[in-house]
């Protein structure tokens, strides 16, 4: 009786349960990392503010006040069609009431956050837009604000424009992509 002599070394490695197990573990780890990368880039940045305790103490009152005022105040953000690294980009904010009439706000600030690197985060005040040329003689157009910003890095940025009116801050958030310089 002639039986074939199969030694363990002659079997293909992919049929070994240990190899299959290790490959599956690596595939699961890589898959979980890909899901985490996707979630990190597509969800809220989860930014931390310096005065978290003070903001949190009156959270319910702040939310109710914002809800009441948001029915009266509408904020519209105009983004540039293309934002390039190292070149100025102009951002506009228009504040109106429910009938479309302009409403002035006390202060408007543009906050730019880089989800992958907080070292490049910055803020800048937005100026009231004036009629015609900016000579300083014309009265400001009520409810219209603008600023020019230069982004130092390419990639994804989170923009939050905060408009303060009657002591309450209203935020409008947008995610933008900065194109690399040529």
Rosetta blueprint (number, residue, H / E / L):
1 X L
2 X L
3 X L
4 X L
5 X L
6 X L
7 X L
8 X H
9 X H
10 X H
11 X L
12 X L
13 X H
14 X H
15 X H
16 X L
17 X H
18 X H
19 X H
20 X H
21 X H
22 X H
23 X H
24 X H
25 X H
26 X H
27 X H
28 X H
29 X H
30 X H
31 X H
32 X H
33 X H
34 X H
35 X H
36 X H
37 X H
38 X H
39 X H
40 X H
41 X H
42 X H
43 X L
44 X L
45 X L
46 X L
47 X L
48 X L
49 X L
50 X L
51 X L
52 X H
53 X H
54 X H
55 X H
56 X H
57 X H
58 X L
59 X H
60 X H
61 X H
62 X H
63 X H
64 X H
65 X H
66 X H
67 X H
68 X H
69 X H
70 X H
71 X L
72 X L
73 X L
74 X E
75 X E
76 X E
77 X E
78 X E
79 X L
80 X L
81 X L
82 X L
83 X L
84 X E
85 X L
86 X L
87 X L
88 X E
89 X E
90 X E
91 X E
92 X E
93 X E
94 X E
95 X E
96 X E
97 X L
98 X L
99 X L
100 X L
101 X L
102 X E
103 X L
104 X L
105 X L
106 X L
107 X E
108 X E
109 X E
110 X E
111 X E
112 X E
113 X E
114 X L
115 X L
116 X L
117 X L
118 X H
119 X H
120 X H
121 X L
122 X E
123 X E
124 X E
125 X E
126 X L
127 X E
128 X E
129 X E
130 X E
131 X L
132 X L
133 X L
134 X L
135 X L
136 X L
137 X L
138 X L
139 X L
140 X E
141 X E
142 X E
143 X E
144 X E
145 X E
146 X E
147 X E
148 X E
149 X E
150 X E
151 X L
152 X L
153 X L
154 X L
155 X E
156 X E
157 X E
158 X E
159 X E
160 X E
161 X E
162 X E
163 X E
164 X E
165 X E
166 X L
167 X L
168 X E
169 X E
170 X E
171 X E
172 X E
173 X E
174 X E
175 X E
176 X E
177 X E
178 X E
179 X E
180 X L
181 X L
182 X L
